[in-house]
Amino acid sequence: RKDDIIVVGGKDKAIVTKIRALLKPKPLDEIRDPRYRFDQVEEVSAAAGIKIAAPNLEEALAGSPVIAVRTEKEIEKAKREILEQIKSVIISTDKVGVIVKADTIGSLEALSKELQEKNIPIRKADVGNISKTDVMEALSVKEEEPLYGVVIGFNVKVNEDAEEVAKAKKIPIFVGNVIYKIIEDYGAWVKAEEEKKKKELLAQTKFPGIIKIFPDERYIFRRSHPAIVGIEVLEGRIKPGYPLMKQNGERVGVIKSIKSKEEFLQEVKKGEQVAIAIEGAIVGRHIHPGEILYVDISRDDAIRLIKELREVLDESDIRALKETAKVKAQKDPFWGAL
């Protein structure tokens, strides 16, 4: 009723105010002047859409409950109920997670629930348009976990300053009016970023490899500058740019190129027979026919292979890694624990 005291959910608190006017939409056939679309009424009952005119509603949350009260006891009870409901939906933590915004409490709750069901952590969930503060919050998350340094919004706008900062800092913003589509878009982006990261890791990581120089002198094509010899890959793989070492751990040179017949190759694996050019090695001094050589991978290579690229290692790569670790363990205890 008009003049009733109501309790409404606000940003940081429950708002207690008094209804000054109840405005009920006119029937469509009575709206002749857009300026007079409402009738003032004394009271309304379920179910009716209305506008409430009352003081201090500037920070009222869209979608929050509106409870009419009469006594101080009812006011306190309504405040507790509303705050409990809002606190169960609005999230603000220091943990690593995505930033979530929605237009109403109800849609925020629905979006947050869908994200949590997909095991996507939430750092902050709130009602309202996406602000510069939201983007900066996502930036701080990005520094810890790039895949969660994003803003996800349902049925909200992106403020102009927020859009500018997001573009400058490369913070992805996913907005829309269909929850599953927003989450689907975010999931597709995550997958693409993971593939991109994997490609970058692959490009900077040396794989283990074991080769044998053919014992027949006929396959010593040049003895130095660079040495060119025929080899077979016994385990793992080799690529141009890979350093080689002997069975005692001594480095002997770097693979300059790999050739099969008239074709230069970028990678060869177990069982392949090719000619390789080795920069820095002299046949008869550093390397010899029939000798077994290993790719001299680093600690970082080994750690990345085991922790981040394990799924791309085949059985031969794993055997090569184990044998390489035995060679390097002669000088470095780290490899003994691999």
Secondary structure, DSSP 4 states (H G I P E B T S, - for coil): -TT-EEEEEBSSSEEEEE--EEEEEPPGGG--SGGG-EEEES---SS---EEE-TT-TTBPTT--EEEE-SHHHHHHHHHHHHHHHHHH-EE-SSS-EEEEESSHHHHHHHHHHHHHTT--EEEEEES-B-HHHHHHHHHHHHH-GGG--EEEES--B-HHHHHHHHHHT--EEEES-HHHHHHHHHHHHHHHHHHHHHHHHHH-PPPEEEEE-SSGGGEEESSSSEEEEEEEEEEEE-TT-EEE-TTS-EEEEEEEEEETTEEES-EETT-EEEEEEET--BTTTB-TT-EEEE---HHHHHHHHHTSGGG--HHHHHHHHHHHHHHTTT-GGGGG-
